[in-house]
Amino acid sequence: MSLVHPNSEVTILGAFHTKKSESLSVDLTIHHKAPRTKANTVLKGVAEDTSSIRFFGKIIIDPECGQSNSFLTERILLLSDSARAEAIPELEILTDDVKCSHAASVTSIPEEHVFYLMSRGLSKHQAERLVVDGFLELGE
C-alpha cells in the first residue's frame, strides 16, 4: 500500500483463523510517499492444532514526508502447543517530525480467563471460543 497524496489516510484491518495443518503468511508494506499521511494497520490471527501464522509488516516513511503518522499492530493467539507463529514488524523512517510505531505479540489464552468464564457457567470449550471471538474483534 502506497500513500502518494498529501493528507491521504488508510486503515487496514485483518483477522485470520487457521486450523489443522493450514499455513498463512501475510506480507504487508505501508509506504508513505507524501507528507501528512496516516496509516493504521491491525493484523490479528488465531492458530489452532498444528497450523501456523506469519505476519510480516513494514512501514516506510520517505524523506520529505514529515508530519506522517503510522502504526502497525500484529497479534497472534496460539490455541495449542503445536501451533506456530511469527510476528515481524519493521520500521524504515527516513525523515523527522513523524509519529511511527509498532506492536507485536504472540501468546496463548491465559488460564485465569478461561477459569473465570467457567465459574460463570460456561464450558471450557465455550469459554475458549468466547475469548477467541473477542480477540479477533477488529473494532477501533
N, C-alpha and C positions, 0 to 999 in steps of 0.2 A: 504494500500500500504506500503510495507516494502522495504527500501533501504538497502540491505545486503552486497553490494560490495563497497569497497572504490572507490571514484570518480564517482559513478553512479548518474544519473540525471533523473528526471521525471517532466513532465508538465501535469497537469490535468486541463482541461477546461470543464465547463458545463454551458449550457444555458437552462432555463426552462420557460415555459409559461403555467400557469394554468387558467382555466375559469370555469364558472358556479359554481358548488359546489365541484370541484376537490380538493384533498388534496395531497400534495407532501412533502415527508420528505427525506432528503439526509443526511446520516451519513457517515463521511469520516475521517479516521485516516491515517496520514502520519508518519511513524515510521522510524527514522534514526537509523540504527543499525551498521553503519560503518562510519569511518571518511571521511571527504572531500566529502560528498554527498550534492546534491542540489535538491530542490523541489520548484515548483511554482504552486499554486493551485488557480484557479479563478472560483467561482460559482456565477452565476447571475440568477435572477428569476424575473418574472413579474406575479403578481396575480391580476386577474380581478374578478368582480362580488362578490360572497361570497366564493371564493376559498382561500386556504391557502398554504403557503410555509414555511418549516422549514429547515434551514441549520445548521448542527452541524459539525464543523470541528475541528480536534485536531492534533497538531504537537507534536511528542515526539522525543527528541534527547537524546539518551542513553549516559551513561558515556563513556569516551574514544572515543567519536565521534566528536572531535574537528574539526574546520575548515569546519563545515557543514553550509549550508545556506538554509533557508526555509521561504517561505512567503505564507500566506493564505488570500485570499480576498473573502468576502461574501457580495453581494449587492442584495437588493430586492427592486423592484419598485411596489408600490400599485396603482392600477387604480380605486379603488372605496373605499368608506368609510367602506364597509362591508368586504373587503378583509383583510386577516390576515397574519402576517409574524413573524418569529423568525430567527435571525442570531446569532449563538452561537459559537464563536471561543474560542479555548483553547490552551494554550502552556504548555508543560511539558519539561523543559530544565534541564538536569542532568549533564551538563558539561560547561566548559568555552570555550572561543575562538570560538563562533558561531555567525552567523547573523540569527536572527529569529524574525519574527513579524507577526502581523495580522491586518486586517482592516475589519470592518463590518458596513453596513448601511442599514436602511430601510427608504424609502422616497416615495413621490409622485411626479408627474410631476409638476415642477414649472409653475405657470400660465403665467409668463413672457415668457417662452419658447414657449408655445402654442400661445400666443398673437403675438410674433414676427413672427412665421411661418404663422399665419393667415394674418398678414399685408403684407406678400409676395404672397398672393393669394390662400393659401391652406385653405380647410375647417377645422373645428375643428377636425373632425374625421381623416382627412389626416395628420394634424399636430401631433396629438397624436400618430398615427401609426408610423410616421417618428421618433419621439422621442423614442418610444419603440424599433424600429428596431435598432437605434443607440445604445441604452442602452444594448441590447442583443449581440451586436458585440463583438466577442472574440479575435480579432487581438491583437497581443502583441506589 
